[in-house]
Amino acid sequence: MKKAAAHPTHINSRVPAPFTVGSVGLQFLDTTWRIAVPVVIFVVLGIIADRSFGTKPWVTLAGAVLGFVLAGWLVKREIAAVSMGDDEPVEAESYESQDSEEKK
């Protein structure tokens, strides 16, 4: 018979990973796309709509505002997830199901 491993082979999901230069850099890149992508998409859509309807610059400005609001919401979700120790934002329902499973 084989002996049990001296070190546990499973990873505890509640223990946060240690910070390294690479992990911090990836976290910044993750935040950057959450800010840039919504703004760029809505501004480009606004430019196209302004050219089509002749409403220059109003739809572009509305798109920029909408993009910044969406970006702020995405970053807020990311901060909440990181402060709870998760890598990805998760809806509240899944946390409730995890808590009920742990109590059993």
C-alpha positions as CSV (number, residue, x, y, z in Angstrom):
1,M,0.0,0.0,0.0
2,K,1.1,3.5,-0.7
3,K,1.5,6.0,2.1
4,A,-0.6,9.1,2.0
5,A,1.2,12.2,0.7
6,A,2.9,14.3,3.2
7,H,1.5,17.4,1.7
8,P,-2.2,17.9,0.9
9,T,-2.9,17.5,-2.8
10,H,-6.0,19.6,-2.9
11,I,-6.1,23.4,-3.0
12,N,-8.2,25.3,-0.5
13,S,-10.3,27.7,-2.5
14,R,-10.7,30.0,0.5
15,V,-6.9,30.7,0.8
16,P,-5.9,33.6,-1.5
17,A,-3.0,33.1,-3.8
18,P,0.2,35.0,-2.9
19,F,0.8,38.2,-4.8
20,T,3.5,38.1,-7.4
21,V,4.6,40.7,-10.0
22,G,2.9,38.6,-12.7
23,S,-0.4,38.3,-10.8
24,V,-0.6,42.0,-10.1
25,G,0.2,42.8,-13.7
26,L,-2.5,40.5,-14.9
27,Q,-4.9,42.1,-12.5
28,F,-4.1,45.5,-14.0
29,L,-4.7,44.2,-17.5
30,D,-8.0,42.7,-16.4
31,T,-9.1,46.0,-15.0
32,T,-7.9,47.9,-18.1
33,W,-10.0,45.9,-20.5
34,R,-13.0,46.4,-18.3
35,I,-12.6,50.1,-18.6
36,A,-11.4,50.5,-22.3
37,V,-13.6,48.0,-24.2
38,P,-17.1,49.3,-23.2
39,V,-16.0,53.0,-23.8
40,V,-14.5,52.2,-27.2
41,I,-17.4,50.1,-28.3
42,F,-20.1,52.7,-27.4
43,V,-18.1,55.6,-28.8
44,V,-17.6,53.8,-32.1
45,L,-21.3,53.0,-32.2
46,G,-22.1,56.6,-31.4
47,I,-19.8,57.9,-34.3
48,I,-21.5,55.5,-36.7
49,A,-25.0,56.6,-35.5
50,D,-24.0,60.3,-35.7
51,R,-22.8,60.0,-39.3
52,S,-26.0,58.1,-40.2
53,F,-28.5,60.4,-38.6
54,G,-26.6,63.7,-38.8
55,T,-26.7,64.3,-35.0
56,K,-23.0,65.0,-34.6
57,P,-21.7,64.9,-31.7
58,W,-24.7,64.0,-29.4
59,V,-25.0,60.3,-29.9
60,T,-21.2,59.9,-29.6
61,L,-21.3,61.8,-26.3
62,A,-24.2,59.7,-25.0
63,G,-22.3,56.6,-26.0
64,A,-19.2,57.8,-24.2
65,V,-21.2,58.4,-21.0
66,L,-22.9,55.0,-21.3
67,G,-19.6,53.3,-21.8
68,F,-18.1,55.0,-18.8
69,V,-21.1,54.0,-16.6
70,L,-20.8,50.4,-17.8
71,A,-17.0,50.4,-17.2
72,G,-17.5,51.7,-13.7
73,W,-20.1,49.0,-13.0
74,L,-17.7,46.3,-14.3
75,V,-14.8,47.6,-12.2
76,K,-17.0,47.8,-9.1
77,R,-18.0,44.1,-9.6
78,E,-14.3,43.2,-10.0
79,I,-13.3,45.0,-6.8
80,A,-16.1,43.3,-4.9
81,A,-15.0,39.9,-6.2
82,V,-11.3,40.5,-5.3
83,S,-12.2,41.8,-1.8
84,M,-14.2,38.5,-1.3
85,G,-11.1,36.5,-2.4
86,D,-12.4,35.3,-5.8
87,D,-10.8,35.7,-9.1
88,E,-14.0,36.3,-11.1
89,P,-17.1,38.2,-10.2
90,V,-19.8,35.8,-9.1
91,E,-23.5,36.5,-8.6
92,A,-24.9,36.5,-5.0
93,E,-27.0,33.3,-5.7
94,S,-23.9,31.1,-6.0
95,Y,-22.5,32.4,-2.6
96,E,-25.7,31.5,-0.9
97,S,-25.6,28.0,-2.3
98,Q,-21.9,27.6,-1.2
99,D,-22.8,28.7,2.3
100,S,-25.7,26.3,2.6
101,E,-23.5,23.4,1.3
102,E,-20.8,24.2,3.9
103,K,-23.3,24.2,6.8
104,K,-24.4,20.6,5.9
